[in-house]
């Protein structure tokens, strides 16, 4: 039982480490390719708005040190970029589901 538990912990640790490496690799590509563009390009459609939203936290941290980096690409192609960005932010931060769960926990519980 102890050996099986150690194997599961090792597998979870390796999986987590692998996901972190993949995330960092993808962010490095993203930082070199997408972030430097501050004018409308092919990086301003629905999918790029979604990807910009998923990387909002590391981009925000980076923007504190590099003043040319912004977390939202202001000259974008319009509604589809905005929708992708909004969808990505909702997925990243829980959207309405987390607000609903917090609201349920604050309700007083009365016997029926």
C-alpha positions in Angstrom: 0.0 0.0 0.0 2.8 2.4 0.8 4.7 1.6 -2.4 1.5 2.1 -4.4 0.9 5.5 -2.7 4.5 6.5 -3.4 4.1 5.6 -7.1 1.0 7.7 -7.4 2.6 10.7 -5.7 5.6 10.3 -8.0 3.4 10.1 -11.1 1.4 13.2 -10.0 4.6 15.1 -9.4 6.0 14.2 -12.8 2.8 15.1 -14.5 2.6 18.4 -12.7 6.3 19.1 -13.6 5.6 18.2 -17.2 2.6 20.5 -17.4 4.6 23.4 -15.9 7.4 22.9 -18.4 4.8 22.8 -21.3 3.2 26.0 -19.9 6.5 27.8 -19.6 7.5 26.7 -23.1 4.3 27.9 -24.6 4.5 31.2 -22.7 8.1 31.8 -24.0 6.8 31.2 -27.6 3.8 33.5 -26.8 6.1 36.2 -25.4 8.4 36.2 -28.4 5.7 35.9 -31.1 2.5 37.5 -29.9 3.1 40.0 -27.1 5.4 42.4 -29.0 2.7 43.2 -31.6 0.8 46.3 -30.6 -0.9 46.9 -33.9 -3.7 44.9 -35.6 -2.2 41.8 -37.1 -3.3 38.2 -37.5 -3.0 38.0 -33.6 -6.3 39.9 -33.1 -9.0 37.4 -33.8 -11.1 35.2 -31.5 -8.5 32.6 -30.7 -5.8 35.1 -30.0 -8.1 37.0 -27.7 -8.7 33.7 -25.9 -5.0 33.0 -25.6 -4.2 36.5 -24.5 -6.7 36.0 -21.7 -5.3 32.6 -20.6 -1.8 34.2 -20.2 -3.1 37.4 -18.5 -1.3 36.7 -15.2 2.3 36.2 -16.5 1.7 39.0 -19.0 0.6 41.3 -16.2 3.7 40.5 -14.2 5.9 41.0 -17.3 4.2 44.3 -18.0 5.3 45.6 -14.6 8.9 45.5 -15.9 8.5 46.2 -19.6 6.4 49.3 -20.4 5.8 48.3 -24.0 3.8 45.1 -22.9 0.1 45.3 -22.3 -2.3 42.6 -21.1 -5.0 43.5 -23.6 -4.2 44.3 -27.2 -6.1 47.6 -27.7 -6.0 48.0 -31.5 -7.8 44.7 -32.2 -10.2 43.4 -34.8 -13.3 44.1 -32.7 -16.0 42.0 -31.3 -14.5 38.5 -31.9 -11.3 39.4 -30.1 -13.2 40.9 -27.2 -15.5 37.8 -27.0 -12.4 35.5 -27.0 -10.7 37.5 -24.3 -13.9 37.6 -22.2 -14.3 33.8 -22.6 -10.7 33.1 -21.7 -10.9 35.3 -18.6 -14.2 33.6 -17.6 -12.6 30.2 -17.9 -9.4 31.2 -16.1 -11.1 32.9 -13.1 -14.1 30.6 -12.8 -16.7 32.7 -14.5 -20.2 32.6 -13.1 -19.8 29.2 -11.5 -17.5 30.3 -8.8 -19.8 33.3 -8.1 -22.7 31.0 -7.8 -20.9 28.7 -5.4 -19.8 31.6 -3.2 -23.4 32.8 -3.1 -24.7 29.4 -2.1 -22.3 29.2 0.8 -23.4 32.6 2.2 -27.1 31.8 2.2 -28.5 31.1 5.7 -29.6 27.5 6.0 -33.1 27.3 7.4 -34.9 24.0 8.1 -37.6 23.2 5.5 
